[in-house]
Amino acid sequence: MSRSTYQDVANIIAREPEYRSHYGSADYAEYWVEDIGKALGITLGARGAIKSYDVLVNERISTRKYGWLVRAGVGAVLTNYDGSDTKPALELGAEYHYPISNQLQFSNEAILTAVLDDGDNGFNASNAMSLTYELRDNIDWENTWLLNYSESDGSEDLMTNSLKSAFRYYVSNVISLTLTAGLSKTEDHIDYDGTPQTDRNDDIDKTVQLGLTYRLK
């Protein structure tokens, strides 16, 4: 299919809440799937309609996106822990997604937040990069690199790098099991010398987690 056809289909899939609101939760799916078939330029038979519904509703799959998005905003900190006056805040975000193949998805999301105040400026930047491989319809392998960096006047810069690898098994449409292994390292420019005033953040932290998720809706 052409790229424009993929985008037309994705647009209809993304409008599921609109179909649900217009036709009702009991009947919207038949119009939703029918319009997907029209976007493909075909008439879905009984088998195609049932399979489409199964993929769209019953299968819990990882994020599938294509394209980029940039956003920006301004705001204000109305109250702070130290009782200081209002401070202006700026936020800039960007994300990029690319489906490398039917099973492989690349995503990168970055956000920068800054608070401006004479003598007390500060900002926080984070970047999350992930590569997800769909081993089977109900098993995903997700690898993530998360970078966090914060800087403020009057304190040391802080940077944390985290690597995680997770296997996610969808037992059913509402239950999933996740096994995650991770490495994390924090750099705060404070060296550990054995005294209580220093820390051991520069050590590499290792984690293994097993999670059970139940989706209420």
C-alpha positions in Angstrom: 0.0 0.0 0.0 1.1 3.6 -0.5 2.1 5.8 2.4 -1.1 7.9 2.0 -3.2 4.8 2.3 -1.5 3.8 5.6 -2.1 7.3 6.9 -5.8 7.3 5.9 -6.3 4.0 7.7 -4.3 5.3 10.8 -6.5 8.4 10.8 -9.7 6.4 11.0 -8.3 4.1 13.7 -7.3 7.1 15.8 -10.9 8.4 15.5 -12.3 5.4 17.4 -13.7 7.7 20.3 -15.5 9.8 17.7 -17.2 6.7 16.2 -18.1 5.5 19.7 -19.6 8.8 20.6 -21.6 9.1 17.3 -22.9 5.6 16.9 -22.8 4.3 20.5 -20.6 1.8 22.2 -22.8 -1.2 21.0 -22.9 -0.4 17.3 -19.9 1.9 16.5 -17.5 -1.0 15.6 -19.3 -2.0 12.4 -19.2 1.5 11.0 -15.6 1.9 12.2 -14.3 -1.3 10.5 -16.4 -0.6 7.4 -14.7 2.8 6.9 -11.3 1.2 7.4 -12.1 -1.1 4.5 -13.2 1.9 2.4 -9.9 3.6 3.1 -8.1 0.5 1.9 -10.1 0.6 -1.3 -11.7 -2.8 -0.7 -14.9 -4.3 0.7 -14.2 -6.4 3.8 -15.9 -9.7 3.8 -17.0 -11.5 7.0 -13.6 -13.0 7.6 -11.8 -9.7 7.0 -14.2 -7.8 9.3 -13.9 -10.3 12.1 -10.1 -10.4 11.8 -9.9 -6.6 11.7 -12.0 -6.3 14.8 -9.9 -8.9 16.6 -6.7 -7.1 15.8 -8.1 -3.6 16.7 -9.9 -4.6 19.9 -8.9 -7.9 21.3 -5.1 -7.8 20.7 -3.1 -5.6 23.0 -0.1 -4.5 21.0 2.7 -2.0 21.6 2.6 1.5 20.3 2.5 1.8 16.5 3.1 5.3 15.3 4.7 7.0 12.2 5.7 10.6 11.9 6.9 13.5 14.1 5.4 16.1 16.4 6.7 19.3 17.9 5.0 21.2 20.7 5.7 24.3 22.8 4.0 26.0 25.7 4.4 28.8 28.3 3.1 28.8 31.8 3.8 30.0 35.3 4.7 28.5 38.7 1.9 30.0 40.9 3.2 28.7 44.2 6.4 27.1 45.2 7.7 25.2 48.2 9.8 28.1 49.4 6.8 30.6 49.1 8.5 32.6 46.4 6.8 34.8 43.8 5.4 33.6 40.5 8.0 32.4 38.0 7.5 32.0 34.3 7.9 28.5 32.8 8.6 27.3 29.3 8.2 23.8 27.8 9.3 22.4 24.5 8.7 18.8 23.4 9.3 16.7 20.3 8.8 13.1 19.3 9.6 11.0 16.3 8.2 7.5 15.5 9.1 5.2 12.7 7.8 1.6 12.1 10.9 -0.1 10.7 8.9 -3.2 9.8 5.6 -4.9 10.7 7.3 -6.2 13.9 9.8 -3.5 14.7 9.0 0.0 16.0 11.4 2.9 16.8 10.3 5.8 18.9 12.0 8.8 20.5 10.4 11.4 22.7 12.1 14.4 24.2 10.9 17.2 26.5 12.6 20.3 27.9 11.1 22.3 30.8 12.6 25.5 32.1 11.7 27.8 35.1 13.1 31.3 34.8 13.9 33.5 37.8 16.8 35.9 38.4 19.5 34.0 40.3 17.4 30.8 40.5 17.0 29.6 37.0 16.6 25.9 36.4 15.7 23.4 33.6 15.1 19.7 33.2 15.6 17.8 30.0 14.6 14.2 29.3 14.9 11.9 26.3 13.3 8.5 25.9 14.4 6.3 23.0 12.9 2.9 22.5 13.0 0.0 20.1 10.2 -2.6 20.3 10.1 -5.9 18.6 6.8 -7.9 18.3 7.9 -11.5 18.8 4.3 -12.8 18.5 0.9 -11.2 18.5 0.9 -11.3 22.3 4.6 -11.0 23.2 6.6 -7.7 22.9 10.3 -7.1 23.5 10.9 -3.5 24.4 14.3 -1.9 24.9 14.5 1.7 26.3 17.2 4.2 26.9 16.1 7.1 29.2 18.3 10.1 29.8 17.4 12.8 32.4 19.4 15.9 32.9 18.6 18.8 35.4 20.5 22.0 36.1 19.7 24.9 38.4 21.5 27.9 39.8 23.1 27.1 43.2 23.2 23.3 42.9 25.2 20.7 41.1 24.1 19.4 37.7 22.4 16.0 37.8 22.4 13.4 35.0 20.8 9.9 35.0 21.1 7.3 32.3 18.8 4.2 32.4 18.8 1.2 30.2 15.8 -1.2 30.4 14.9 -4.4 28.5 11.4 -5.8 29.0 9.4 -8.8 27.8 5.7 -8.1 27.9 3.3 -11.1 27.6 -0.4 -10.3 27.1 -2.2 -13.1 28.8 -5.6 -11.7 27.7 -7.0 -8.4 26.6 -7.0 -7.2 30.2 -4.1 -9.0 31.8 -0.3 -8.7 31.0 2.9 -10.0 32.6 6.1 -7.9 32.3 9.7 -9.0 33.1 12.1 -6.1 33.1 15.9 -5.9 33.7 17.5 -2.5 34.0 20.8 -0.6 34.6 20.9 2.9 35.9 23.8 5.3 36.6 23.5 8.8 38.2 26.2 11.5 37.9 25.9 14.3 40.5 29.6 15.4 40.7 29.7 14.3 44.3 32.4 11.6 45.0 31.8 9.1 47.7 34.6 9.3 50.4 33.0 7.2 53.1 31.4 10.1 55.0 27.7 10.5 55.6 27.8 13.8 53.7 28.5 12.1 50.4 26.6 9.5 48.5 27.2 6.5 46.2 25.0 7.6 43.3 27.8 7.1 40.9 27.5 3.3 41.3 25.5 1.4 38.7 22.2 0.2 40.0 20.8 -3.1 38.7 17.2 -4.0 38.9 15.0 -7.0 37.9 11.2 -6.6 38.1 8.2 -8.8 37.5 4.9 -7.0 37.1 1.3 -8.0 36.7 -1.1 -5.5 35.0 -4.9 -5.6 35.0 -6.6 -3.2 32.6 -9.9 -2.0 34.1 -11.1 -0.5 30.8 
